[in-house]
Amino acid sequence: MVGTGRLRPRDAWLVGGALGVAGLLALHSAVPNGVGRLGSLLETFLPWLGAAVPVLGCLALLGRSGAGLLACLAPAAVWLWMFGGVWFSSPPAASDLTVVQHNVADDNTDPAGTARALLASRAGLIAVEELTPAARPAYQDVLGGSHPHRAVHGTVGLWSAYPLSDVRPVDIRPAGFPESWRRGLRATVSAPGGELAVYVVHLPSVRLGATG
């Protein structure tokens, strides 16, 4: 701070940057999606905005900016409020059902090895995405013995140690995608604690282009 009480340009940039990050975190849902789909892009990477806090903090230390350091508390507090529970929550209670989900990759050259790794998790439910017709027999050979109940729709599949019922596709196609794009299913599982609905879906990947 200078003698007049006004912020130095360096301080102003740091304070503005910190408050801007805090604003984006807190008001992310207000960012419009009509131009370049900026709202969706922001929310895709929202937790990573927290990485700006240590960067701004280091710049404030290097520039000996007390105002900049103080302003960093705002985005840090908002980030902790939004995502801190993920890091500081209590350990999960013991459960009687384990579920594993994995994108097995449509170019996987060792589907049997992947299936064995999934089997080693000892999960009662194993859900996979990018399951190709050519690789499906390998997964069935490995998983079918311990997980005899199976549901497959398009490129998603579910192997279950417990009976399945009411298996049906779930249409999650974005507008303009062909009917052959099948990446969602729903099934009812007769699990040890009672029936539950299980969804296996493979959402479209993020693509950056001229329109967003």
C-alpha positions, 0 to 999 in steps of 0.5 A: 500500500502507498501512503495515499491509501490507494492500492498499487497496480500490482496489488489491484491485479492480485486482489481483482484476480482473487475476487474474480476466482471467488466469484466464478466459484460461487456464481458458476451457475450464472455464467451463460452457456449460449456463447461458446458453451462457456458455462459448461466449460467452466463447470467441467473444470470448476474444482481446478479453479482452486489451483489459482489460490496458491499461484496468487498467494505466491505472487502476493508473497513475491510482491510483498502484497498484504492486500493480495494475500488477504484477498486470497482468503476469499477464493480459498474459503469458497473452494473449501465450502464447495469441495472441502467435504471431499477431502475432510469427510469421515471415512465411509461406513462399512458396507455390504456392497462394492461397485466398481466402474471402469472405462475399458477403452475401445482400443484395449489390446488386453481385455482379458487382463483388464477383466482380471484386474476388475475381478480382483476388486471383489466388487459385487457389481462391475460396470464398464464403458467402451465395451466393444462386440469383439472384446465382450467374450473376453469379459464374459469368460473372466467375469461370468463365473463369479458374476453370472448376471449380465446386462449389455447395451451398446458400449456399456455393460454390467456384470453382477453377482446378484440377480438383475431385473427390469433391464432397459436402455437409457437414451442419453443421446445429445441432439443430433446424435444417431440412434446407434449411439447407445451408451446408457442402461438401467437395471434393478439389482437384488442386492443383499440390502434390498433392491436398488437401481443401477445406471451405467452411462458413458457421457459424451467426452469434452470437445473444444472447438470453434463453437465451444 
